[in-house]
């Protein structure tokens, strides 16, 4: 039986309360009335439980918020990234391409005000890669631009755990073989370590990504043929987020094997 950490427990308590309320819908809100921690919790819960309809409702609500709010486009880009990831996993490539393009546009709008925001640059970089994969024809120079932008994000914030995670995910998507993927152990371990370090300090604004880092590390361990290490990493992911559907599938695959 897995037990949630203090932060995860607080985050999902907020989500549980929200799910008991009326469904999300687009509505205007004043900057001071927007609870971004609650919105992030809802985004991540829909992502972990792989609920595209809930992600669509959240995207509609965030879109309806005032564009003057600094975090509005950041969280819209995050929601659209998850929409693209779920759509690609379900081989719904047109929907994936549309969501990835929306993510790029949302990040552009935020970067116009904060051009050196490393997390926004990293989010947009991964969305560029997903958009390219969702299209029948590869965009010229799309891969090189995406990787160059991710490197800039890493240079701007080398210790940021979410930037490290997104960089590792981009490298994993770009790998051409299990051997190349197995060589990504250090980037994923670095992301895990950065998240663990972050948890020791004050709670930041954006706090998503820790469970994904552990799940990514587990996948790398499995690609390297180390099922024991992969299982241990998945247990860490599920300790943070017991509802993490992708981690459960990978764990079941290991157990069944």
C-alpha positions in Angstrom: 0.0 0.0 0.0 1.4 3.4 -1.0 1.3 6.5 1.1 1.3 10.0 -0.4 3.9 12.5 0.7 2.7 15.6 2.5 2.7 17.8 -0.7 1.0 15.2 -2.8 -1.6 14.6 -0.1 -2.4 18.3 0.0 -2.5 18.6 -3.8 -4.9 15.7 -4.3 -7.1 16.8 -1.4 -7.7 20.0 -3.3 -8.5 18.0 -6.4 -10.8 15.6 -4.6 -12.8 18.6 -3.3 -12.8 20.1 -6.8 -14.1 17.0 -8.4 -17.1 17.0 -6.0 -18.0 20.5 -7.3 -19.6 21.4 -10.6 -17.7 20.7 -13.8 -15.2 23.3 -14.9 -16.3 25.8 -17.5 -14.8 28.9 -19.0 -15.5 31.9 -16.8 -13.7 35.2 -16.3 -11.8 35.7 -13.0 -9.8 38.4 -11.4 -6.1 37.9 -11.0 -6.3 37.9 -7.3 -9.1 35.3 -7.2 -7.2 32.7 -9.3 -5.9 29.8 -7.3 -3.1 28.5 -9.5 -2.1 25.7 -7.1 -5.7 24.4 -7.4 -5.6 24.7 -11.2 -2.2 22.9 -11.4 -3.6 20.1 -9.2 -6.5 19.7 -11.5 -4.3 19.7 -14.6 -2.0 17.0 -13.2 -4.9 14.9 -11.8 -6.4 14.7 -15.3 -3.0 13.9 -16.8 -2.2 11.2 -14.3 -5.7 9.6 -14.7 -5.5 10.1 -18.5 -8.8 11.9 -18.8 -8.7 14.0 -22.0 -12.2 15.3 -21.5 -11.2 16.8 -18.1 -8.1 18.3 -19.7 -10.3 19.9 -22.3 -12.6 21.4 -19.7 -9.5 22.7 -17.8 -8.1 24.2 -21.0 -11.4 26.0 -21.6 -11.4 27.4 -18.1 -7.8 28.6 -18.3 -8.5 30.1 -21.7 -11.3 32.1 -20.2 -9.1 33.7 -17.6 -7.6 37.1 -18.2 -4.6 37.0 -20.5 -3.0 39.6 -18.3 -2.4 37.1 -15.6 1.3 36.0 -15.7 0.7 32.3 -15.2 -2.4 32.0 -17.5 -0.4 31.0 -20.6 2.1 28.9 -18.7 -0.6 26.6 -17.4 -2.5 26.6 -20.7 0.7 25.4 -22.4 1.1 22.7 -19.7 -2.5 21.5 -20.3 -2.0 21.5 -24.0 1.2 19.6 -23.7 -0.6 16.8 -21.7 -3.4 16.9 -24.3 -0.9 16.3 -27.1 0.9 13.5 -25.1 -2.4 11.6 -24.5 -3.5 12.1 -28.1 -0.3 10.7 -29.5 -0.4 7.8 -27.1 -3.9 7.0 -28.4 -2.7 7.5 -32.0 -5.0 10.5 -32.5 -2.4 12.4 -34.5 -4.6 15.3 -35.7 -5.7 16.0 -32.2 -2.1 15.7 -31.0 -0.9 18.1 -33.6 -3.6 20.6 -32.7 -2.8 20.5 -29.0 0.9 20.8 -29.6 0.4 23.8 -31.9 -1.8 25.4 -29.2 1.0 24.7 -26.6 3.5 26.5 -28.9 1.2 29.5 -29.3 0.5 29.7 -25.6 4.2 29.5 -24.7 4.9 32.2 -27.4 2.3 34.5 -25.7 3.9 34.0 -22.3 7.5 34.3 -23.7 6.6 37.7 -25.2 6.5 39.0 -21.6 9.1 36.6 -20.1 11.6 35.7 -22.9 14.1 34.1 -20.5 11.6 31.9 -18.6 13.3 28.5 -18.8 10.3 26.4 -18.0 8.3 28.0 -20.8 11.2 27.5 -23.2 11.4 23.9 -22.2 7.6 23.3 -22.5 7.5 24.9 -25.9 10.5 22.8 -27.0 8.9 19.5 -26.2 5.7 20.7 -27.9 7.6 21.5 -31.0 8.8 17.9 -31.1 5.3 16.5 -30.5 3.9 18.7 -33.3 6.5 17.4 -35.6 5.7 13.8 -34.8 2.0 14.5 -35.3 2.5 15.7 -38.8 2.9 13.5 -41.9 5.8 15.5 -43.1 8.7 16.4 -40.8 9.1 20.2 -40.6 12.5 21.3 -41.9 14.9 22.1 -39.0 12.1 21.5 -36.5 14.2 18.9 -34.5 17.3 21.1 -34.4 15.4 24.2 -33.3 13.6 22.2 -30.6 16.9 20.8 -29.2 18.6 24.1 -29.4 15.8 25.8 -27.5 16.0 23.1 -24.8 19.7 23.6 -24.5 19.0 27.3 -23.9 16.5 26.5 -21.2 19.1 24.2 -19.5 21.7 27.0 -19.7 19.2 29.5 -18.1 18.1 27.2 -15.3 20.4 24.1 -15.0 19.0 23.1 -11.6 15.4 23.5 -12.4 13.8 20.1 -12.0 11.0 20.6 -14.6 13.5 21.9 -17.2 15.7 18.8 -16.5 12.7 16.5 -16.8 11.5 18.0 -20.1 15.0 17.9 -21.5 15.2 14.2 -20.6 11.8 13.5 -22.2 12.8 15.3 -25.4 16.0 13.2 -25.6 14.0 10.0 -25.0 11.6 10.9 -27.8 14.5 11.6 -30.1 16.4 8.3 -29.3 16.5 5.8 -32.2 17.2 2.6 -30.2 17.0 1.0 -26.8 20.7 1.5 -26.5 20.4 5.3 -27.0 17.5 5.4 -24.5 19.5 3.4 -22.0 22.2 6.1 -22.1 19.7 8.6 -20.7 20.0 7.2 -17.2 22.0 10.3 -16.0 19.6 12.9 -17.3 16.6 11.2 -15.7 18.5 10.6 -12.4 19.5 14.3 -12.5 15.9 15.3 -12.8 14.9 13.0 -9.9 17.7 14.4 -7.7 16.6 18.0 -8.6 13.0 17.3 -7.6 14.1 15.7 -4.3 16.2 18.7 -3.6 13.3 21.0 -4.4 11.1 19.1 -2.0 13.5 20.0 0.9 13.0 23.7 0.5 10.0 26.1 0.3 7.2 25.0 -1.9 7.5 26.7 -5.3 4.8 28.0 -7.5 4.8 25.2 -10.2 5.4 21.9 -8.4 4.5 19.3 -11.0 6.8 16.7 -12.5 8.3 14.7 -9.6 6.3 11.5 -10.3 7.0 11.8 -14.0 10.7 11.9 -13.3 10.6 8.7 -11.3 8.4 7.0 -14.0 10.9 8.1 -16.7 13.8 6.8 -14.6 11.9 3.5 -14.3 11.5 3.3 -18.1 15.2 3.8 -18.6 16.0 1.1 -16.0 13.7 -1.2 -17.9 15.4 -0.3 -21.2 18.7 -1.2 -19.5 17.3 -4.6 -18.5 17.2 -3.8 -14.8 13.6 -4.7 -13.8 14.4 -4.5 -10.0 15.6 -0.9 -10.2 12.6 -0.1 -12.5 10.2 -1.5 -10.0 11.8 0.5 -7.2 11.6 3.7 -9.2 7.9 3.1 -10.0 7.2 2.6 -6.3 8.6 6.1 -5.7 6.4 7.5 -8.5 3.3 5.9 -7.0 4.2 7.0 -3.5 3.9 10.5 -4.9 0.9 9.9 -7.1 -1.1 6.7 -6.4 -3.4 7.5 -9.3 -0.7 7.6 -11.9 -2.1 5.3 -14.6 1.0 5.1 -16.7 3.2 4.1 -13.8 0.7 1.4 -12.8 0.8 0.0 -16.4 4.5 -0.2 -16.4 4.6 -1.8 -13.0 2.0 -4.4 -14.1 4.1 -5.1 -17.2 7.2 -5.8 -15.0 5.3 -8.0 -12.6 3.7 -9.9 -15.4 7.1 -10.4 -17.1 
